[in-house]
Amino acid sequence: NSSVHQSSVYLTGLNGRNYFDVRAMHFDVQEDTPDDNASARSGQQPWVLPSLDYAYIPDASVAGGQLSLNVNARVIRRDELDDTFSTPIQRVPGIEGESGRLTAEAEWKRSFVTDGGLVLTPLLALQGDVDYLNASSASLTAINNMAANLNEQADMRSSFARYMATAGLEMRWPVLFSMASGSSHVIEPMAQVFMRPNEQYVGGLSVPNEDAQSMVFDATTLFERDKFSGYDRVEGGSRANVGFRYSGSYNNGWGTNAIFGQSYQIGGENSFAAPDLVNVGANSGLDTTKSDYVGLFGINSPNGFAASVSGRFDEQSFEIRRAEVKAAYSGLPVSLSAKYAFIQAQPLYGFTTDRHEVTLGASTHLAENWRVFGTGTYDLQQSLLVKDGVGFAYNDSCFTYLMTYSQSRDLNTREVSQTIGFNLSFRTLGDFGSSTSAVDTIQ
């Protein structure tokens, strides 16, 4: 977040398909607050002590299929309550106090190809976690008030354990068309069915949500088994994802790709319609029995040009809920990018008006190893430059150095946040530093 500075200490290991990462983080406010005291909101920023991710995939097959194991853990401490829309309270994105979670997950899947070319992939998954919470009285009061304002129940527990077992089947039927012109096209109808129990403790505001607060349902997440962005929330209930994928290649080097489909809650409780401390599923397009439609179409060329258009459309009226148009050129010495995004208002999720944003970015090489870049995002609805940033980078065979400066402006208060970031990466030792999302587009 460009409003805060992140300090972190971490250890990362890679070995083939296996991954290990453990880190401790702290966030400090980098902006001027209304009372000119930048520390006034620092207490709302969390200490992460620690965060751990471990992923392991054995080289040998298990029962003819692939087994994968994942472990995730986090401990978060916050000195001050972070609540939003305090009159009345409708979101509590940060609990004052300490919370922790340890999650372990195992997944097995194996693909079979029938004589007719149908690809069948059965899947079994089991996830379990243990959680604890030591919340302040102010946090519990805010949660109770939020529950009352939303006509929901609050049942925040000091500790609990939960599990999620999934049995799934994926069916794909890729069909290849070879044209006389030399082009080839693959159309792949696809369906997934996941059978599982309801998400536990989902009947009220009872689960802290620190790492699953971001929710974007689009074509890239349509065929995900669990569409939540983190482990604090677990998708429950039985669901079917149906659609198709397409890819095309042409003898002139151009390519095309597309995805379109819809998701269905076919049994149990819909996790995305359940109450949550940040209303993460509200207005997501997944909070109804039949989801919104999602689609994407993209093209790419051999000379570095690529473009795509994507959207989410109302499942009844086909009204546009979210849309993005992107175009980019990557080459020497100049790279360019442009994006237009429309996001319909999501009041319960914290965005009370529609957003129309245009983002432009550029990067150019000044010399063999030196590059400068910049980007800016303008909100057409609010007539406001939301984010802008510039930076430079040095890159050679030994290391990469990156320095960035960015500004961001709050849509409601017009407060300006300024951030300086840097990153130093050695080819054989890894990297350290901080960066800002305001200049990620064109790096």
SEMAR-987093 format. One record per residue (C-alpha): residue in three letters; chain; x, y, z. Coordinates in steps of 0.02 Angstrom, whole numbers, plus 50000, padded with zeros to 5 digits. Layout:
N
residuo->ALA cadena->A c1->X c2->Y c3->Z
...
//
This chain:
443
residuo->ASN cadena->A c1->50000 c2->50000 c3->50000
residuo->SER cadena->A c1->50075 c2->50166 c3->49947
residuo->SER cadena->A c1->50011 c2->50249 c3->50108
residuo->VAL cadena->A c1->50126 c2->50149 c3->50220
residuo->HIS cadena->A c1->50306 c2->50091 c3->50228
residuo->GLN cadena->A c1->50339 c2->49906 c3->50251
residuo->SER cadena->A c1->50492 c2->49846 c3->50347
residuo->SER cadena->A c1->50526 c2->49661 c3->50334
residuo->VAL cadena->A c1->50653 c2->49527 c3->50374
residuo->TYR cadena->A c1->50634 c2->49366 c3->50278
residuo->LEU cadena->A c1->50711 c2->49202 c3->50224
residuo->THR cadena->A c1->50660 c2->49121 c3->50060
residuo->GLY cadena->A c1->50712 c2->48954 c3->49988
residuo->LEU cadena->A c1->50677 c2->48874 c3->49818
residuo->ASN cadena->A c1->50712 c2->48695 c3->49765
residuo->GLY cadena->A c1->50630 c2->48642 c3->49603
residuo->ARG cadena->A c1->50443 c2->48652 c3->49631
residuo->ASN cadena->A c1->50461 c2->48670 c3->49819
residuo->TYR cadena->A c1->50454 c2->48838 c3->49907
residuo->PHE cadena->A c1->50486 c2->48904 c3->50083
residuo->ASP cadena->A c1->50466 c2->49081 c3->50147
residuo->VAL cadena->A c1->50462 c2->49151 c3->50324
residuo->ARG cadena->A c1->50460 c2->49336 c3->50364
residuo->ALA cadena->A c1->50420 c2->49466 c3->50495
residuo->MET cadena->A c1->50345 c2->49632 c3->50443
residuo->HIS cadena->A c1->50294 c2->49799 c3->50515
residuo->PHE cadena->A c1->50200 c2->49941 c3->50430
residuo->ASP cadena->A c1->50220 c2->50128 c3->50467
residuo->VAL cadena->A c1->50108 c2->50267 c3->50403
residuo->GLN cadena->A c1->50201 c2->50378 c3->50278
residuo->GLU cadena->A c1->50066 c2->50510 c3->50253
residuo->ASP cadena->A c1->50007 c2->50669 c3->50337
residuo->THR cadena->A c1->49849 c2->50639 c3->50438
residuo->PRO cadena->A c1->49719 c2->50774 c3->50472
residuo->ASP cadena->A c1->49801 c2->50820 c3->50638
residuo->ASP cadena->A c1->49975 c2->50825 c3->50558
residuo->ASN cadena->A c1->50028 c2->50680 c3->50667
residuo->ALA cadena->A c1->50085 c2->50536 c3->50557
residuo->SER cadena->A c1->50092 c2->50421 c3->50707
residuo->ALA cadena->A c1->49906 c2->50444 c3->50740
residuo->ARG cadena->A c1->49865 c2->50299 c3->50626
residuo->SER cadena->A c1->50024 c2->50196 c3->50648
residuo->GLY cadena->A c1->49942 c2->50094 c3->50785
residuo->GLN cadena->A c1->49817 c2->50029 c3->50658
residuo->GLN cadena->A c1->49958 c2->49956 c3->50554
residuo->PRO cadena->A c1->49998 c2->49776 c3->50600
residuo->TRP cadena->A c1->50151 c2->49687 c3->50660
residuo->VAL cadena->A c1->50166 c2->49520 c3->50568
residuo->LEU cadena->A c1->50268 c2->49407 c3->50682
residuo->PRO cadena->A c1->50288 c2->49298 c3->50583
residuo->SER cadena->A c1->50212 c2->49245 c3->50416
residuo->LEU cadena->A c1->50260 c2->49074 c3->50347
residuo->ASP cadena->A c1->50227 c2->48988 c3->50180
residuo->TYR cadena->A c1->50287 c2->48814 c3->50133
residuo->ALA cadena->A c1->50242 c2->48718 c3->49975
residuo->TYR cadena->A c1->50303 c2->48542 c3->49937
residuo->ILE cadena->A c1->50270 c2->48431 c3->49785
residuo->PRO cadena->A c1->50353 c2->48259 c3->49789
residuo->ASP cadena->A c1->50447 c2->48208 c3->49633
residuo->ALA cadena->A c1->50368 c2->48036 c3->49635
residuo->SER cadena->A c1->50186 c2->48013 c3->49590
residuo->VAL cadena->A c1->50063 c2->47956 c3->49724
residuo->ALA cadena->A c1->49930 c2->47831 c3->49667
residuo->GLY cadena->A c1->49972 c2->47884 c3->49490
residuo->GLY cadena->A c1->49935 c2->48067 c3->49524
residuo->GLN cadena->A c1->50014 c2->48224 c3->49593
residuo->LEU cadena->A c1->50016 c2->48261 c3->49779
residuo->SER cadena->A c1->50047 c2->48438 c3->49842
residuo->LEU cadena->A c1->50065 c2->48499 c3->50021
residuo->ASN cadena->A c1->50049 c2->48678 c3->50083
residuo->VAL cadena->A c1->50075 c2->48754 c3->50255
residuo->ASN cadena->A c1->50034 c2->48934 c3->50299
residuo->ALA cadena->A c1->50047 c2->49022 c3->50466
residuo->ARG cadena->A c1->50029 c2->49201 c3->50525
residuo->VAL cadena->A c1->50031 c2->49297 c3->50688
residuo->ILE cadena->A c1->49968 c2->49477 c3->50682
residuo->ARG cadena->A c1->49969 c2->49607 c3->50819
residuo->ARG cadena->A c1->49888 c2->49778 c3->50805
residuo->ASP cadena->A c1->49893 c2->49916 c3->50938
residuo->GLU cadena->A c1->49738 c2->50011 c3->50882
residuo->LEU cadena->A c1->49569 c2->49963 c3->50809
residuo->ASP cadena->A c1->49547 c2->49994 c3->50623
residuo->ASP cadena->A c1->49362 c2->50012 c3->50583
residuo->THR cadena->A c1->49279 c2->50095 c3->50435
residuo->PHE cadena->A c1->49115 c2->50189 c3->50417
residuo->SER cadena->A c1->49111 c2->50209 c3->50606
residuo->THR cadena->A c1->48937 c2->50289 c3->50604
residuo->PRO cadena->A c1->48870 c2->50158 c3->50585
residuo->ILE cadena->A c1->49009 c2->50029 c3->50587
residuo->GLN cadena->A c1->48999 c2->49925 c3->50428
residuo->ARG cadena->A c1->49176 c2->49856 c3->50414
residuo->VAL cadena->A c1->49313 c2->49806 c3->50538
residuo->PRO cadena->A c1->49469 c2->49774 c3->50431
residuo->GLY cadena->A c1->49590 c2->49773 c3->50578
residuo->ILE cadena->A c1->49562 c2->49699 c3->50751
residuo->GLU cadena->A c1->49653 c2->49778 c3->50899
residuo->GLY cadena->A c1->49747 c2->49640 c3->50987
residuo->GLU cadena->A c1->49831 c2->49482 c3->50926
residuo->SER cadena->A c1->49773 c2->49341 c3->50815
residuo->GLY cadena->A c1->49858 c2->49187 c3->50744
residuo->ARG cadena->A c1->49822 c2->49045 c3->50624
residuo->LEU cadena->A c1->49910 c2->48885 c3->50569
residuo->THR cadena->A c1->49845 c2->48802 c3->50411
residuo->ALA cadena->A c1->49896 c2->48639 c3->50327
residuo->GLU cadena->A c1->49827 c2->48580 c3->50161
residuo->ALA cadena->A c1->49851 c2->48424 c3->50053
residuo->GLU cadena->A c1->49787 c2->48403 c3->49876
residuo->TRP cadena->A c1->49793 c2->48253 c3->49759
residuo->LYS cadena->A c1->49740 c2->48250 c3->49577
residuo->ARG cadena->A c1->49763 c2->48137 c3->49427
residuo->SER cadena->A c1->49715 c2->48160 c3->49244
residuo->PHE cadena->A c1->49642 c2->48028 c3->49129
residuo->VAL cadena->A c1->49615 c2->48047 c3->48941
residuo->THR cadena->A c1->49473 c2->47948 c3->48862
residuo->ASP cadena->A c1->49474 c2->47879 c3->48685
residuo->GLY cadena->A c1->49366 c2->48025 c3->48631
residuo->GLY cadena->A c1->49491 c2->48153 c3->48696
residuo->LEU cadena->A c1->49396 c2->48200 c3->48855
residuo->VAL cadena->A c1->49516 c2->48244 c3->48997
residuo->LEU cadena->A c1->49450 c2->48192 c3->49168
residuo->THR cadena->A c1->49541 c2->48252 c3->49325
residuo->PRO cadena->A c1->49476 c2->48189 c3->49493
residuo->LEU cadena->A c1->49535 c2->48288 c3->49643
residuo->LEU cadena->A c1->49539 c2->48263 c3->49831
residuo->ALA cadena->A c1->49589 c2->48399 c3->49954
residuo->LEU cadena->A c1->49593 c2->48415 c3->50143
residuo->GLN cadena->A c1->49630 c2->48575 c3->50237
residuo->GLY cadena->A c1->49635 c2->48604 c3->50424
residuo->ASP cadena->A c1->49682 c2->48752 c3->50532
residuo->VAL cadena->A c1->49687 c2->48809 c3->50712
residuo->ASP cadena->A c1->49656 c2->48991 c3->50758
residuo->TYR cadena->A c1->49666 c2->49099 c3->50912
residuo->LEU cadena->A c1->49613 c2->49278 c3->50947
residuo->ASN cadena->A c1->49650 c2->49396 c3->51092
residuo->ALA cadena->A c1->49544 c2->49547 c3->51046
residuo->SER cadena->A c1->49525 c2->49708 c3->51145
residuo->SER cadena->A c1->49358 c2->49760 c3->51217
residuo->ALA cadena->A c1->49351 c2->49902 c3->51089
residuo->SER cadena->A c1->49366 c2->49775 c3->50948
residuo->LEU cadena->A c1->49230 c2->49663 c3->51018
residuo->THR cadena->A c1->49116 c2->49814 c3->51039
residuo->ALA cadena->A c1->49147 c2->49869 c3->50859
residuo->ILE cadena->A c1->49111 c2->49693 c3->50796
residuo->ASN cadena->A c1->48949 c2->49684 c3->50896
residuo->ASN cadena->A c1->48896 c2->49855 c3->50830
residuo->MET cadena->A c1->48936 c2->49802 c3->50652
residuo->ALA cadena->A c1->48832 c2->49645 c3->50674
residuo->ALA cadena->A c1->48685 c2->49746 c3->50738
residuo->ASN cadena->A c1->48699 c2->49870 c3->50594
residuo->LEU cadena->A c1->48698 c2->49728 c3->50468
residuo->ASN cadena->A c1->48563 c2->49628 c3->50560
residuo->GLU cadena->A c1->48686 c2->49485 c3->50585
residuo->GLN cadena->A c1->48750 c2->49387 c3->50734
residuo->ALA cadena->A c1->48922 c2->49410 c3->50812
residuo->ASP cadena->A c1->49007 c2->49255 c3->50882
residuo->MET cadena->A c1->49192 c2->49299 c3->50888
residuo->ARG cadena->A c1->49285 c2->49157 c3->50974
residuo->SER cadena->A c1->49450 c2->49161 c3->51068
residuo->SER cadena->A c1->49505 c2->48997 c3->50986
residuo->PHE cadena->A c1->49437 c2->48869 c3->50865
residuo->ALA cadena->A c1->49487 c2->48732 c3->50744
residuo->ARG cadena->A c1->49407 c2->48695 c3->50576
residuo->TYR cadena->A c1->49428 c2->48587 c3->50423
residuo->MET cadena->A c1->49374 c2->48580 c3->50241
residuo->ALA cadena->A c1->49368 c2->48420 c3->50140
residuo->THR cadena->A c1->49341 c2->48429 c3->49952
residuo->ALA cadena->A c1->49304 c2->48299 c3->49819
residuo->GLY cadena->A c1->49309 c2->48369 c3->49643
residuo->LEU cadena->A c1->49304 c2->48322 c3->49461
residuo->GLU cadena->A c1->49365 c2->48428 c3->49315
residuo->MET cadena->A c1->49311 c2->48388 c3->49137
residuo->ARG cadena->A c1->49395 c2->48465 c3->48985
residuo->TRP cadena->A c1->49373 c2->48424 c3->48802
residuo->PRO cadena->A c1->49505 c2->48515 c3->48699
residuo->VAL cadena->A c1->49464 c2->48514 c3->48514
residuo->LEU cadena->A c1->49598 c2->48565 c3->48388
residuo->PHE cadena->A c1->49555 c2->48649 c3->48223
residuo->SER cadena->A c1->49693 c2->48666 c3->48094
residuo->MET cadena->A c1->49654 c2->48786 c3->47953
residuo->ALA cadena->A c1->49718 c2->48785 c3->47775
residuo->SER cadena->A c1->49791 c2->48958 c3->47804
residuo->GLY cadena->A c1->49913 c2->48883 c3->47929
residuo->SER cadena->A c1->49828 c2->48942 c3->48088
residuo->SER cadena->A c1->49773 c2->48825 c3->48227
residuo->HIS cadena->A c1->49638 c2->48847 c3->48358
residuo->VAL cadena->A c1->49597 c2->48751 c3->48516
residuo->ILE cadena->A c1->49423 c2->48766 c3->48590
residuo->GLU cadena->A c1->49407 c2->48685 c3->48761
residuo->PRO cadena->A c1->49236 c2->48669 c3->48845
residuo->MET cadena->A c1->49268 c2->48647 c3->49030
residuo->ALA cadena->A c1->49169 c2->48605 c3->49186
residuo->GLN cadena->A c1->49217 c2->48580 c3->49368
residuo->VAL cadena->A c1->49116 c2->48512 c3->49513
residuo->PHE cadena->A c1->49177 c2->48528 c3->49693
residuo->MET cadena->A c1->49081 c2->48440 c3->49832
residuo->ARG cadena->A c1->49118 c2->48498 c3->50009
residuo->PRO cadena->A c1->49032 c2->48542 c3->50174
residuo->ASN cadena->A c1->48987 c2->48717 c3->50227
residuo->GLU cadena->A c1->49123 c2->48836 c3->50285
residuo->GLN cadena->A c1->49131 c2->48820 c3->50473
residuo->TYR cadena->A c1->49090 c2->48967 c3->50588
residuo->VAL cadena->A c1->49017 c2->49062 c3->50440
residuo->GLY cadena->A c1->48846 c2->49092 c3->50519
residuo->GLY cadena->A c1->48900 c2->49255 c3->50601
residuo->LEU cadena->A c1->49045 c2->49375 c3->50622
residuo->SER cadena->A c1->49154 c2->49242 c3->50703
residuo->VAL cadena->A c1->49314 c2->49228 c3->50599
residuo->PRO cadena->A c1->49454 c2->49359 c3->50593
residuo->ASN cadena->A c1->49497 c2->49405 c3->50414
residuo->GLU cadena->A c1->49670 c2->49478 c3->50393
residuo->ASP cadena->A c1->49736 c2->49398 c3->50232
residuo->ALA cadena->A c1->49579 c2->49369 c3->50126
residuo->GLN cadena->A c1->49514 c2->49548 c3->50115
residuo->SER cadena->A c1->49542 c2->49567 c3->49927
residuo->MET cadena->A c1->49406 c2->49492 c3->49816
residuo->VAL cadena->A c1->49407 c2->49502 c3->49626
residuo->PHE cadena->A c1->49301 c2->49378 c3->49529
residuo->ASP cadena->A c1->49349 c2->49379 c3->49346
residuo->ALA cadena->A c1->49397 c2->49260 c3->49206
residuo->THR cadena->A c1->49567 c2->49224 c3->49284
residuo->THR cadena->A c1->49487 c2->49157 c3->49444
residuo->LEU cadena->A c1->49336 c2->49069 c3->49367
residuo->PHE cadena->A c1->49413 c2->48895 c3->49377
residuo->GLU cadena->A c1->49497 c2->48914 c3->49547
residuo->ARG cadena->A c1->49449 c2->48784 c3->49678
residuo->ASP cadena->A c1->49448 c2->48916 c3->49815
residuo->LYS cadena->A c1->49418 c2->49093 c3->49754
residuo->PHE cadena->A c1->49465 c2->49181 c3->49916
residuo->SER cadena->A c1->49633 c2->49271 c3->49909
residuo->GLY cadena->A c1->49697 c2->49207 c3->50077
residuo->TYR cadena->A c1->49682 c2->49069 c3->50206
residuo->ASP cadena->A c1->49577 c2->49161 c3->50336
residuo->ARG cadena->A c1->49422 c2->49125 c3->50234
residuo->VAL cadena->A c1->49388 c2->48953 c3->50156
residuo->GLU cadena->A c1->49263 c2->48927 c3->50016
residuo->GLY cadena->A c1->49129 c2->48804 c3->50071
residuo->GLY cadena->A c1->48973 c2->48727 c3->49999
residuo->SER cadena->A c1->48965 c2->48633 c3->49835
residuo->ARG cadena->A c1->49002 c2->48732 c3->49676
residuo->ALA cadena->A c1->49010 c2->48705 c3->49488
residuo->ASN cadena->A c1->49114 c2->48811 c3->49369
residuo->VAL cadena->A c1->49065 c2->48800 c3->49186
residuo->GLY cadena->A c1->49137 c2->48885 c3->49033
residuo->PHE cadena->A c1->49264 c2->48870 c3->48894
residuo->ARG cadena->A c1->49442 c2->48918 c3->48853
residuo->TYR cadena->A c1->49510 c2->48960 c3->48681
residuo->SER cadena->A c1->49683 c2->48987 c3->48609
residuo->GLY cadena->A c1->49737 c2->49021 c3->48432
residuo->SER cadena->A c1->49904 c2->49036 c3->48343
residuo->TYR cadena->A c1->49937 c2->49104 c3->48169
residuo->ASN cadena->A c1->50079 c2->49079 c3->48047
residuo->ASN cadena->A c1->50123 c2->49264 c3->48057
residuo->GLY cadena->A c1->50166 c2->49244 c3->48242
residuo->TRP cadena->A c1->50008 c2->49321 c3->48313
residuo->GLY cadena->A c1->49906 c2->49234 c3->48448
residuo->THR cadena->A c1->49733 c2->49248 c3->48525
residuo->ASN cadena->A c1->49656 c2->49182 c3->48686
residuo->ALA cadena->A c1->49487 c2->49190 c3->48772
residuo->ILE cadena->A c1->49393 c2->49130 c3->48926
residuo->PHE cadena->A c1->49207 c2->49140 c3->48963
residuo->GLY cadena->A c1->49096 c2->49060 c3->49093
residuo->GLN cadena->A c1->48992 c2->49062 c3->49250
residuo->SER cadena->A c1->48995 c2->48985 c3->49424
residuo->TYR cadena->A c1->48850 c2->48902 c3->49516
residuo->GLN cadena->A c1->48821 c2->48868 c3->49701
residuo->ILE cadena->A c1->48740 c2->48696 c3->49690
residuo->GLY cadena->A c1->48729 c2->48649 c3->49873
residuo->GLY cadena->A c1->48758 c2->48710 c3->50050
residuo->GLU cadena->A c1->48790 c2->48888 c3->50108
residuo->ASN cadena->A c1->48870 c2->49014 c3->49992
residuo->SER cadena->A c1->49028 c2->49077 c3->50078
residuo->PHE cadena->A c1->49028 c2->49236 c3->49973
residuo->ALA cadena->A c1->48854 c2->49282 c3->50037
residuo->ALA cadena->A c1->48902 c2->49251 c3->50218
residuo->PRO cadena->A c1->48939 c2->49396 c3->50339
residuo->ASP cadena->A c1->49121 c2->49446 c3->50353
residuo->LEU cadena->A c1->49215 c2->49581 c3->50448
residuo->VAL cadena->A c1->49259 c2->49669 c3->50285
residuo->ASN cadena->A c1->49108 c2->49610 c3->50182
residuo->VAL cadena->A c1->49233 c2->49526 c3->50066
residuo->GLY cadena->A c1->49101 c2->49436 c3->49962
residuo->ALA cadena->A c1->48980 c2->49582 c3->49946
residuo->ASN cadena->A c1->48950 c2->49641 c3->49767
residuo->SER cadena->A c1->49081 c2->49515 c3->49709
residuo->GLY cadena->A c1->48971 c2->49429 c3->49579
residuo->LEU cadena->A c1->48984 c2->49266 c3->49677
residuo->ASP cadena->A c1->48861 c2->49309 c3->49815
residuo->THR cadena->A c1->48710 c2->49239 c3->49720
residuo->THR cadena->A c1->48665 c2->49060 c3->49674
residuo->LYS cadena->A c1->48712 c2->49094 c3->49493
residuo->SER cadena->A c1->48865 c2->49203 c3->49479
residuo->ASP cadena->A c1->48891 c2->49346 c3->49360
residuo->TYR cadena->A c1->48963 c2->49300 c3->49190
residuo->VAL cadena->A c1->49149 c2->49331 c3->49168
residuo->GLY cadena->A c1->49247 c2->49340 c3->49006
residuo->LEU cadena->A c1->49414 c2->49387 c3->48931
residuo->PHE cadena->A c1->49484 c2->49405 c3->48755
residuo->GLY cadena->A c1->49666 c2->49442 c3->48717
residuo->ILE cadena->A c1->49786 c2->49457 c3->48571
residuo->ASN cadena->A c1->49975 c2->49459 c3->48562
residuo->SER cadena->A c1->50099 c2->49490 c3->48422
residuo->PRO cadena->A c1->50279 c2->49437 c3->48389
residuo->ASN cadena->A c1->50339 c2->49618 c3->48396
residuo->GLY cadena->A c1->50294 c2->49644 c3->48580
residuo->PHE cadena->A c1->50117 c2->49712 c3->48565
residuo->ALA cadena->A c1->49978 c2->49637 c3->48672
residuo->ALA cadena->A c1->49800 c2->49689 c3->48712
residuo->SER cadena->A c1->49652 c2->49619 c3->48808
residuo->VAL cadena->A c1->49474 c2->49659 c3->48856
residuo->SER cadena->A c1->49388 c2->49579 c3->49005
residuo->GLY cadena->A c1->49228 c2->49601 c3->49101
residuo->ARG cadena->A c1->49102 c2->49541 c3->49228
residuo->PHE cadena->A c1->48920 c2->49547 c3->49179
residuo->ASP cadena->A c1->48760 c2->49535 c3->49283
residuo->GLU cadena->A c1->48690 c2->49359 c3->49280
residuo->GLN cadena->A c1->48513 c2->49421 c3->49241
residuo->SER cadena->A c1->48525 c2->49585 c3->49144
residuo->PHE cadena->A c1->48702 c2->49563 c3->49075
residuo->GLU cadena->A c1->48739 c2->49739 c3->49139
residuo->ILE cadena->A c1->48926 c2->49775 c3->49151
residuo->ARG cadena->A c1->48985 c2->49762 c3->49331
residuo->ARG cadena->A c1->49171 c2->49772 c3->49297
residuo->ALA cadena->A c1->49271 c2->49799 c3->49137
residuo->GLU cadena->A c1->49453 c2->49821 c3->49090
residuo->VAL cadena->A c1->49536 c2->49863 c3->48925
residuo->LYS cadena->A c1->49725 c2->49844 c3->48920
residuo->ALA cadena->A c1->49858 c2->49873 c3->48787
residuo->ALA cadena->A c1->50046 c2->49861 c3->48802
residuo->TYR cadena->A c1->50201 c2->49867 c3->48695
residuo->SER cadena->A c1->50364 c2->49794 c3->48758
residuo->GLY cadena->A c1->50520 c2->49830 c3->48657
residuo->LEU cadena->A c1->50683 c2->49925 c3->48648
residuo->PRO cadena->A c1->50713 c2->50061 c3->48693
residuo->VAL cadena->A c1->50533 c2->50103 c3->48742
residuo->SER cadena->A c1->50393 c2->50005 c3->48826
residuo->LEU cadena->A c1->50217 c2->50076 c3->48842
residuo->SER cadena->A c1->50057 c2->50023 c3->48930
residuo->ALA cadena->A c1->49879 c2->50088 c3->48945
residuo->LYS cadena->A c1->49729 c2->50026 c3->49042
residuo->TYR cadena->A c1->49550 c2->50081 c3->49065
residuo->ALA cadena->A c1->49451 c2->50006 c3->49210
residuo->PHE cadena->A c1->49269 c2->50024 c3->49258
residuo->ILE cadena->A c1->49214 c2->49955 c3->49427
residuo->GLN cadena->A c1->49034 c2->49974 c3->49481
residuo->ALA cadena->A c1->49002 c2->50042 c3->49656
residuo->GLN cadena->A c1->49025 c2->49917 c3->49799
residuo->PRO cadena->A c1->48950 c2->50008 c3->49950
residuo->LEU cadena->A c1->48972 c2->49868 c3->50078
residuo->TYR cadena->A c1->49150 c2->49840 c3->50017
residuo->GLY cadena->A c1->49197 c2->50022 c3->50046
residuo->PHE cadena->A c1->49172 c2->50099 c3->49873
residuo->THR cadena->A c1->49012 c2->50202 c3->49868
residuo->THR cadena->A c1->49027 c2->50267 c3->49688
residuo->ASP cadena->A c1->49071 c2->50196 c3->49519
residuo->ARG cadena->A c1->49255 c2->50203 c3->49472
residuo->HIS cadena->A c1->49318 c2->50247 c3->49298
residuo->GLU cadena->A c1->49508 c2->50243 c3->49297
residuo->VAL cadena->A c1->49636 c2->50268 c3->49159
residuo->THR cadena->A c1->49815 c2->50211 c3->49189
residuo->LEU cadena->A c1->49961 c2->50255 c3->49075
residuo->GLY cadena->A c1->50140 c2->50197 c3->49093
residuo->ALA cadena->A c1->50305 c2->50210 c3->49000
residuo->SER cadena->A c1->50481 c2->50146 c3->49018
residuo->THR cadena->A c1->50636 c2->50189 c3->48917
residuo->HIS cadena->A c1->50817 c2->50131 c3->48917
residuo->LEU cadena->A c1->50940 c2->50276 c3->48934
residuo->ALA cadena->A c1->51092 c2->50164 c3->48914
residuo->GLU cadena->A c1->51133 c2->49979 c3->48908
residuo->ASN cadena->A c1->51098 c2->49950 c3->49093
residuo->TRP cadena->A c1->50995 c2->50104 c3->49142
residuo->ARG cadena->A c1->50808 c2->50126 c3->49130
residuo->VAL cadena->A c1->50681 c2->50257 c3->49188
residuo->PHE cadena->A c1->50494 c2->50228 c3->49204
residuo->GLY cadena->A c1->50336 c2->50312 c3->49260
residuo->THR cadena->A c1->50149 c2->50284 c3->49276
residuo->GLY cadena->A c1->49991 c2->50376 c3->49324
residuo->THR cadena->A c1->49810 c2->50331 c3->49362
residuo->TYR cadena->A c1->49670 c2->50459 c3->49337
residuo->ASP cadena->A c1->49492 c2->50434 c3->49402
residuo->LEU cadena->A c1->49373 c2->50504 c3->49271
residuo->GLN cadena->A c1->49223 c2->50496 c3->49389
residuo->GLN cadena->A c1->49308 c2->50599 c3->49526
residuo->SER cadena->A c1->49420 c2->50704 c3->49409
residuo->LEU cadena->A c1->49567 c2->50656 c3->49518
residuo->LEU cadena->A c1->49743 c2->50593 c3->49485
residuo->VAL cadena->A c1->49733 c2->50444 c3->49602
residuo->LYS cadena->A c1->49912 c2->50381 c3->49586
residuo->ASP cadena->A c1->50071 c2->50433 c3->49497
residuo->GLY cadena->A c1->50250 c2->50379 c3->49511
residuo->VAL cadena->A c1->50422 c2->50382 c3->49432
residuo->GLY cadena->A c1->50577 c2->50278 c3->49455
residuo->PHE cadena->A c1->50741 c2->50220 c3->49384
residuo->ALA cadena->A c1->50829 c2->50053 c3->49380
residuo->TYR cadena->A c1->51003 c2->49984 c3->49349
residuo->ASN cadena->A c1->51020 c2->49804 c3->49291
residuo->ASP cadena->A c1->51174 c2->49702 c3->49247
residuo->SER cadena->A c1->51234 c2->49522 c3->49261
residuo->CYS cadena->A c1->51270 c2->49539 c3->49448
residuo->PHE cadena->A c1->51128 c2->49638 c3->49526
residuo->THR cadena->A c1->50977 c2->49749 c3->49499
residuo->TYR cadena->A c1->50944 c2->49914 c3->49590
residuo->LEU cadena->A c1->50775 c2->49999 c3->49587
residuo->MET cadena->A c1->50721 c2->50168 c3->49659
residuo->THR cadena->A c1->50542 c2->50234 c3->49652
residuo->TYR cadena->A c1->50443 c2->50387 c3->49706
residuo->SER cadena->A c1->50253 c2->50391 c3->49706
residuo->GLN cadena->A c1->50103 c2->50491 c3->49762
residuo->SER cadena->A c1->49926 c2->50431 c3->49794
residuo->ARG cadena->A c1->49767 c2->50526 c3->49836
residuo->ASP cadena->A c1->49618 c2->50466 c3->49937
residuo->LEU cadena->A c1->49457 c2->50472 c3->49836
residuo->ASN cadena->A c1->49355 c2->50535 c3->49984
residuo->THR cadena->A c1->49471 c2->50650 c3->50082
residuo->ARG cadena->A c1->49592 c2->50700 c3->49941
residuo->GLU cadena->A c1->49736 c2->50670 c3->50062
residuo->VAL cadena->A c1->49904 c2->50648 c3->49974
residuo->SER cadena->A c1->50020 c2->50505 c3->50019
residuo->GLN cadena->A c1->50202 c2->50508 c3->49966
residuo->THR cadena->A c1->50313 c2->50355 c3->49961
residuo->ILE cadena->A c1->50494 c2->50319 c3->49919
residuo->GLY cadena->A c1->50542 c2->50138 c3->49885
residuo->PHE cadena->A c1->50698 c2->50043 c3->49839
residuo->ASN cadena->A c1->50748 c2->49866 c3->49798
residuo->LEU cadena->A c1->50920 c2->49787 c3->49783
residuo->SER cadena->A c1->50929 c2->49612 c3->49710
residuo->PHE cadena->A c1->51084 c2->49504 c3->49691
residuo->ARG cadena->A c1->51078 c2->49362 c3->49564
residuo->THR cadena->A c1->51141 c2->49230 c3->49685
residuo->LEU cadena->A c1->51091 c2->49300 c3->49855
residuo->GLY cadena->A c1->50912 c2->49360 c3->49836
residuo->ASP cadena->A c1->50840 c2->49532 c3->49866
residuo->PHE cadena->A c1->50787 c2->49655 c3->50000
residuo->GLY cadena->A c1->50702 c2->49824 c3->50010
residuo->SER cadena->A c1->50531 c2->49900 c3->49984
residuo->SER cadena->A c1->50432 c2->49958 c3->49834
residuo->THR cadena->A c1->50268 c2->50043 c3->49792
residuo->SER cadena->A c1->50120 c2->49977 c3->49694
residuo->ALA cadena->A c1->50101 c2->50145 c3->49608
residuo->VAL cadena->A c1->50242 c2->50104 c3->49487
residuo->ASP cadena->A c1->50218 c2->49918 c3->49466
residuo->THR cadena->A c1->50127 c2->49932 c3->49299
residuo->ILE cadena->A c1->50273 c2->49968 c3->49185
residuo->GLN cadena->A c1->50424 c2->49900 c3->49280
//
